[in-house]
Amino acid sequence: MSRRRMSPAVVPPAAVSPVTGEIPQITGRHQRRHMALVTGATSGIGLAVARDLARDHDLILLARSVNDLEELALALEEESQTAVL
């Protein structure tokens, strides 16, 4: 199976709003930062990966414990000045 590279001008269908049909515009510091999805982010390898990626990525974190996840999100936002969803 070959991997196909997308040119920057191509917008994947998931990036188009199903409601308005518009392409969301990214502004400010988020234009130059990558986004990373980390599962199991509140412990073990997931926590280590989240802390490492927070230095130069905005993060989407997933975990079973909502309380631990909220605490981690606040800590990473303060430590790394990163956006956490």
C-alpha positions as CSV (number, residue, x, y, z in Angstrom):
1,M,0.0,0.0,0.0
2,S,1.5,3.3,-1.0
3,R,1.2,6.5,1.0
4,R,0.0,9.5,-0.8
5,R,1.4,12.9,0.2
6,M,-1.0,15.8,0.2
7,S,0.1,19.2,-1.0
8,P,-0.5,22.1,1.4
9,A,-3.2,23.5,-0.8
10,V,-5.3,20.3,-0.5
11,V,-7.8,20.4,2.4
12,P,-8.8,17.0,3.7
13,P,-12.6,16.5,3.8
14,A,-12.6,16.3,7.6
15,A,-11.3,19.9,7.8
16,V,-14.4,21.3,6.1
17,S,-17.2,22.2,8.5
18,P,-20.2,19.9,7.9
19,V,-22.5,22.7,9.1
20,T,-21.2,25.7,7.1
21,G,-19.0,24.1,4.5
22,E,-16.2,26.5,5.3
23,I,-12.6,25.7,5.9
24,P,-11.6,26.9,9.4
25,Q,-8.8,29.5,9.5
26,I,-5.9,29.0,11.9
27,T,-4.4,32.2,13.1
28,G,-1.7,33.4,15.5
29,R,0.9,31.1,17.0
30,H,-1.1,28.1,15.9
31,Q,-0.2,28.6,12.3
32,R,3.3,27.2,12.9
33,R,2.6,24.5,15.5
34,H,1.7,20.9,14.9
35,M,-1.2,19.2,16.6
36,A,-0.7,15.9,18.3
37,L,-3.3,13.4,19.7
38,V,-2.1,11.5,22.8
39,T,-4.0,8.6,24.2
40,G,-3.5,7.4,27.8
41,A,-2.1,10.8,28.5
42,T,-2.4,10.8,32.3
43,S,0.1,7.9,33.1
44,G,3.0,5.9,31.9
45,I,4.2,6.2,28.3
46,G,1.3,8.4,27.3
47,L,2.2,11.0,30.0
48,A,5.8,11.0,29.0
49,V,4.8,11.5,25.3
50,A,2.4,14.3,26.2
51,R,5.1,16.1,28.3
52,D,7.6,15.7,25.5
53,L,5.3,16.8,22.7
54,A,4.0,19.8,24.7
55,R,7.3,21.6,24.0
56,D,6.5,22.2,20.3
57,H,3.0,20.9,19.7
58,D,-0.6,21.8,20.6
59,L,-2.2,18.7,22.1
60,I,-5.4,16.7,22.1
61,L,-5.3,14.5,25.2
62,L,-7.4,11.4,25.9
63,A,-7.6,9.4,29.1
64,R,-10.0,7.5,31.3
65,S,-9.8,9.8,34.3
66,V,-11.4,13.2,33.6
67,N,-10.0,14.7,36.9
68,D,-6.4,13.6,36.1
69,L,-6.8,14.8,32.5
70,E,-8.0,18.3,33.6
71,E,-5.0,18.6,36.0
72,L,-2.6,17.5,33.3
73,A,-4.0,19.9,30.8
74,L,-3.7,22.9,33.2
75,A,-0.1,21.9,34.1
76,L,0.9,21.5,30.5
77,E,-0.7,24.8,29.5
78,E,1.2,26.6,32.3
79,E,4.6,24.8,31.8
80,S,4.8,24.8,28.0
81,Q,2.4,27.6,26.8
82,T,0.7,25.0,24.6
83,A,-3.0,24.7,23.7
84,V,-4.5,21.6,25.2
85,L,-7.9,20.2,24.2
